[in-house]
Amino acid sequence: MRSHLVSLFLLGLSFTSYGQNVKVKAADGSECATLPCVVASVTLTDQSAGASGVPFYTPASTGIFRISAYINTSTGTVQRAYWRLDLGWTDSGGPRSGSSISQYLASGQNGFDSATLIANDVGGQPLTYTATPHGGGQGMGGMTYTLVLIVEQIQ
């Protein structure tokens, strides 16, 4: 019985130390001392064109990432026009997308929206974003967006 308890204890220690030697690089290129750690930060200002599947960070190894997204829009002339943002990643089950945020606007207004997503991304596979304009067939009326993405590795 005692030998089984010792074996279980040693097995538990091996699990707690698993992955402790993985080196994670911060957004500035330095090595992260602890997790969570900001590994990427992207700011795009005054964007007027849509974008599809744009990579913004590719991890060297598989990990859990917290992605914070913020979008704000300029004043436009088209009633009910909006920008939609979708985030993408690849886990062990294949490509995924989610965390849609949209900024619906009435004519003559500007606004913002934000979201946080937790993703288990496979090493070597990029985190991506898609920004889609929706103008109801009337265009965007000059409405632009500013996008901020912050990626933290949390495990």
Residue pairs with C-beta under 8 A, 6 or more apart in sequence:
22 61
23 31
24 31
24 32
24 35
24 37
24 39
24 63
24 153
25 31
25 32
25 39
25 60
26 32
26 37
26 38
26 39
27 38
27 39
27 40
27 41
27 151
32 39
32 153
35 153
35 154
35 155
36 66
36 152
36 153
36 154
37 152
37 153
38 150
38 151
38 152
39 57
39 59
39 65
39 151
39 152
39 153
40 56
40 57
40 127
40 149
40 150
40 151
41 148
41 149
41 150
41 151
42 56
42 57
42 147
42 148
42 149
42 150
43 146
43 147
43 148
43 149
44 146
44 147
44 148
45 146
46 74
46 144
46 146
47 131
47 144
47 145
47 146
47 147
48 140
48 142
48 144
49 133
50 130
50 131
50 132
50 133
51 129
51 130
51 131
52 130
52 132
53 88
53 128
53 130
54 128
54 129
54 130
55 126
55 127
55 128
56 126
56 127
56 128
56 129
56 149
56 151
57 65
57 126
57 127
57 151
58 124
58 125
58 126
58 127
59 65
59 121
59 123
59 124
59 125
59 127
59 153
60 123
60 124
61 123
62 120
62 121
62 122
62 123
63 120
63 121
63 123
63 153
63 154
63 155
64 118
64 119
64 120
64 153
64 154
64 155
65 89
65 118
65 119
65 120
65 121
65 127
65 151
65 152
65 153
65 154
66 116
66 117
66 118
66 151
66 152
66 154
67 87
67 99
67 116
67 117
67 118
67 119
67 127
67 149
67 150
67 151
67 152
68 114
68 115
68 116
68 148
68 149
68 150
68 152
69 85
69 87
69 99
69 101
69 114
69 115
69 116
69 117
69 129
69 147
69 148
69 149
70 112
70 113
70 114
70 147
70 148
71 83
71 85
71 101
71 103
71 112
71 113
71 114
71 131
71 145
71 146
71 147
71 148
72 103
72 110
72 111
72 112
72 145
72 146
73 82
73 83
73 103
73 105
73 110
73 111
73 112
73 143
73 144
73 145
73 146
74 110
74 142
74 143
74 144
74 145
75 108
75 109
75 110
75 142
75 143
76 105
76 107
76 140
76 141
76 142
76 143
77 107
77 108
77 141
77 142
77 143
78 107
78 135
78 136
78 138
78 139
78 140
78 141
78 143
79 106
79 107
79 136
80 104
80 105
80 106
80 136
81 105
81 133
81 134
81 135
81 136
81 138
81 139
81 140
81 141
81 143
82 102
82 103
82 104
82 105
82 133
82 134
83 102
83 103
83 131
83 132
83 133
83 134
83 143
83 145
84 100
84 101
84 102
84 131
84 132
84 134
85 99
85 100
85 101
85 102
85 115
85 129
85 130
85 131
85 132
85 147
86 97
86 98
86 99
86 100
86 129
86 130
86 132
87 97
87 98
87 99
87 117
87 119
87 127
87 128
87 129
88 95
88 96
88 97
88 127
88 128
88 129
88 130
89 95
89 96
89 97
89 119
89 120
89 121
89 125
89 127
89 128
90 96
90 121
90 122
90 125
91 119
91 120
91 121
91 122
92 120
92 122
96 119
97 130
98 117
99 115
99 116
99 117
100 115
101 113
101 114
101 115
102 113
102 134
103 111
103 112
103 113
103 145
104 111
105 111
105 143
107 141
118 154
119 127
121 127
127 151
129 147
129 149
131 145
131 147
133 140
133 143
135 141
